[in-house]
Amino acid sequence: EDHKIGFDLVRRGQLSLYAWVSNGILRVALFGYGYLNSGSTLPGAYASPAGTMNADPACEAANPELVLIDDYLWLVWQEKCLGQQWKIVYRAMH
């Protein structure tokens, strides 16, 4: 079963970015500007699972937030590894 824990959406002009967590895996998708693959997930830091933005793919992500500042997309979320406390993680993409 697919369990979504949080999502966020930002928009600038015709470009929309959507972040969501599904079964502990954080992903970001791009929509707009007539992209051939509109709605496809952005490449993540790890190959498996495909497109994951998690800092550690073995950990659970939750509560993503997106912010566009100048030409940077900031992605902030919480992540928890087994037996550890939740931590705040971020990634800036240009």
C-alpha positions in Angstrom: 0.0 0.0 0.0 1.2 3.5 -0.9 1.4 5.8 2.2 2.0 9.5 1.5 3.4 11.5 4.3 3.3 15.2 3.3 3.7 17.1 0.1 4.4 20.7 -1.1 4.1 22.6 -4.4 5.8 25.7 -5.6 5.2 27.6 -8.8 7.1 30.3 -10.8 5.5 31.4 -14.0 4.5 28.2 -15.9 6.9 26.0 -13.9 5.6 24.0 -11.0 7.5 21.7 -8.7 5.9 19.1 -6.5 7.6 17.3 -3.6 6.0 14.3 -1.9 6.9 11.4 0.3 5.6 8.0 -0.5 6.5 5.0 1.7 9.3 7.0 3.3 10.9 8.0 -0.1 11.1 11.7 -1.0 10.7 12.6 -4.7 10.3 15.9 -6.6 8.5 16.3 -10.0 8.6 19.1 -12.5 5.5 20.2 -14.4 5.1 22.9 -17.1 6.8 24.7 -20.0 5.7 21.9 -22.3 8.5 19.5 -21.2 8.4 16.2 -23.0 8.6 14.4 -19.6 6.4 16.8 -17.7 5.5 15.1 -14.4 8.7 13.0 -14.3 10.6 12.9 -11.1 13.9 14.9 -10.9 17.0 12.7 -10.7 17.8 12.1 -7.1 21.0 11.5 -5.2 20.7 7.7 -5.4 19.9 5.3 -8.3 17.8 3.0 -6.1 15.1 3.6 -5.4 14.9 5.6 -8.6 14.7 9.4 -8.1 14.9 9.4 -4.3 16.0 12.7 -2.7 16.5 11.1 0.7 19.8 12.0 2.3 20.0 8.3 3.2 17.8 6.0 1.1 17.6 3.5 4.1 15.9 6.2 6.2 12.3 7.4 6.3 11.6 10.9 4.9 8.6 13.1 5.9 7.2 16.7 5.7 8.8 18.1 2.6 8.9 21.9 1.9 9.9 23.6 -1.3 11.2 27.2 -1.7 12.3 29.0 -4.8 14.9 31.7 -4.1 16.5 33.4 -7.1 17.6 30.5 -9.3 17.8 27.9 -6.6 15.2 25.4 -5.5 15.6 24.6 -1.8 14.2 21.3 -0.6 13.8 20.8 3.2 12.5 17.8 4.9 12.7 15.6 8.0 14.4 12.2 8.0 14.6 9.5 10.6 16.9 6.4 10.5 16.0 3.3 12.5 16.6 3.9 16.2 17.4 7.6 15.8 15.7 10.9 16.3 14.1 12.9 13.4 16.6 15.4 11.9 16.1 18.2 9.4 17.8 17.8 6.1 18.0 20.2 3.1 19.3 20.3 -0.4 19.7 23.3 -2.7 19.5 22.7 -6.5 20.4 25.1 -9.2 
